[in-house]
């Protein structure tokens, strides 16, 4: 996993396959043969999910480089579409995909609410001590040198 230079998050083929609960070669065949696969039932369902995310690319992955090795980088819309498909739409839902989808939903829900109300959890602890630290800063120079 990583972030592309343009700020887009991605998963590698191995990482996405593991998250979806499928073998990497299954994902590779789907992606490499995407033009043909999207006319079949599985591909058609995934294509519909991709359209809902306004993803209309001809390929499911971008060729990229990680630590000197060429990788297939699957961006966020593709990852979420495949994860949703393997969690809920396939005839045999994958427990790994369901678990991953639920984990992402929890994180995203929390972030959605925090952003909506302007809450920043990292600042809440600091804010509790803000008045104390302000008083300490004020009194540091109040006593003459050597007073304490």
Wavefront OBJ file of the C-alpha trace (Angstrom):
o trace
v 0.000 0.000 0.000
v 1.035 3.545 -0.438
v 0.237 6.965 -1.833
v 0.998 7.993 -5.404
v 2.781 11.268 -6.138
v -0.577 12.915 -6.847
v -1.864 11.987 -3.359
v -4.074 9.082 -4.456
v -3.960 6.105 -2.058
v -3.452 2.645 -3.532
v -3.079 -1.015 -2.667
v -0.768 -3.418 -4.444
v -2.259 -6.399 -6.225
v -1.221 -8.741 -3.403
v -2.619 -6.431 -0.747
v -5.957 -5.968 -2.483
v -6.318 -9.683 -3.195
v -5.609 -10.463 0.468
v -8.110 -7.831 1.605
v -10.789 -9.253 -0.721
v -10.088 -12.846 0.348
v -9.120 -14.029 -3.145
v -5.935 -15.340 -4.709
v -3.675 -12.788 -6.402
v -3.806 -14.610 -9.785
v -7.620 -14.310 -9.761
v -7.344 -10.543 -9.365
v -4.549 -10.352 -11.939
v -6.604 -12.229 -14.565
v -9.598 -9.971 -13.907
v -7.499 -6.821 -14.243
v -5.363 -7.848 -17.211
v -8.425 -9.007 -19.154
v -10.679 -6.166 -17.956
v -11.964 -5.256 -21.437
v -13.369 -8.787 -21.819
v -14.200 -9.387 -18.132
v -16.479 -6.357 -17.783
v -18.895 -7.963 -20.263
v -19.302 -11.009 -17.989
v -21.533 -11.106 -14.870
v -18.755 -10.536 -12.307
v -17.116 -7.797 -14.359
v -20.440 -6.152 -15.112
v -21.286 -5.923 -11.404
v -17.840 -4.469 -10.635
v -18.158 -2.028 -13.564
v -21.460 -0.754 -12.123
v -19.791 -0.159 -8.759
v -16.957 1.671 -10.513
v -19.430 3.860 -12.424
v -21.023 4.865 -9.103
v -17.588 6.214 -8.154
v -17.239 7.967 -11.532
v -14.419 5.619 -12.524
v -14.382 5.067 -16.292
v -10.759 4.091 -16.945
v -9.809 1.353 -19.394
v -7.621 -0.454 -16.852
v -8.136 -1.305 -13.202
v -4.568 -0.566 -12.128
v -1.695 1.796 -12.752
v 1.809 0.539 -13.362
v 4.019 1.962 -10.636
v 7.293 1.292 -8.884
v 7.826 0.374 -5.251
v 11.339 -0.143 -3.870
v 12.707 -0.651 -7.378
v 10.093 -3.258 -8.378
v 7.245 -2.716 -10.823
v 3.827 -3.125 -9.193
v 0.187 -2.882 -10.158
v -1.280 -0.047 -8.062
v -5.041 -0.262 -7.540
v -6.477 3.133 -6.613
v -9.195 3.855 -4.092
v -12.288 3.529 -6.336
v -11.119 0.176 -7.690
v -10.220 -1.140 -4.244
v -13.583 -0.161 -2.785
v -15.548 -1.569 -5.744
v -13.744 -4.912 -5.600
v -14.021 -5.053 -1.824
v -17.752 -4.340 -1.961
v -18.241 -6.945 -4.678
v -16.416 -9.695 -2.806
v -18.048 -8.749 0.509
v -21.664 -8.496 -0.613
v -22.410 -9.182 -4.274
v -20.664 -12.442 -5.093
v -22.492 -15.741 -4.663
v -19.993 -16.701 -1.957
v -19.145 -13.590 0.114
v -15.564 -13.651 1.411
v -15.269 -13.221 5.175
v -11.965 -11.336 4.723
v -13.709 -8.828 2.461
v -16.619 -8.383 4.877
v -14.218 -7.837 7.788
v -12.140 -5.319 5.801
v -15.245 -3.471 4.588
v -16.540 -3.155 8.158
v -13.178 -1.891 9.407
v -13.057 0.748 6.687
v -16.666 1.730 7.400
v -15.881 2.314 11.093
v -12.867 4.467 10.325
v -14.658 6.435 7.618
v -17.790 6.951 9.719
v -15.742 8.341 12.599
v -13.819 10.651 10.258
v -17.073 11.756 8.587
v -18.595 12.785 11.932
v -15.375 14.425 13.200
v -15.066 16.456 9.987
v -18.746 17.427 10.038
v -18.589 18.842 13.570
v -15.019 20.147 13.384
v -13.690 17.824 16.070
v -9.987 16.964 16.127
v -9.228 14.213 18.681
v -5.517 15.053 18.796
v -6.378 18.582 19.982
v -8.895 17.572 22.667
v -6.199 16.299 25.053
v -4.028 19.321 24.426
v -6.989 21.691 24.934
v -7.710 20.213 28.371
v -4.249 21.272 29.531
v -4.123 24.538 27.584
v -5.051 26.788 30.536
v -2.516 25.080 32.794
v 0.258 25.505 30.232
v -0.753 29.126 29.648
v -0.411 29.835 33.415
v 2.944 28.082 33.577
v 4.187 30.149 30.637
v 2.957 33.365 32.316
v 4.675 32.629 35.623
v 8.021 31.514 34.212
v 9.316 35.044 33.911
v 7.303 36.484 36.837
v 9.726 35.477 39.622
v 13.227 36.967 39.792
v 16.190 34.709 38.937
v 17.183 32.638 41.956
v 13.820 33.109 43.735
v 13.052 29.413 43.663
l 1 2 3 4 5 6 7 8 9 10 11 12 13 14 15 16 17 18 19 20 21 22 23 24 25 26 27 28 29 30 31 32 33 34 35 36 37 38 39 40 41 42 43 44 45 46 47 48 49 50 51 52 53 54 55 56 57 58 59 60 61 62 63 64 65 66 67 68 69 70 71 72 73 74 75 76 77 78 79 80 81 82 83 84 85 86 87 88 89 90 91 92 93 94 95 96 97 98 99 100 101 102 103 104 105 106 107 108 109 110 111 112 113 114 115 116 117 118 119 120 121 122 123 124 125 126 127 128 129 130 131 132 133 134 135 136 137 138 139 140 141 142 143 144 145 146 147 148
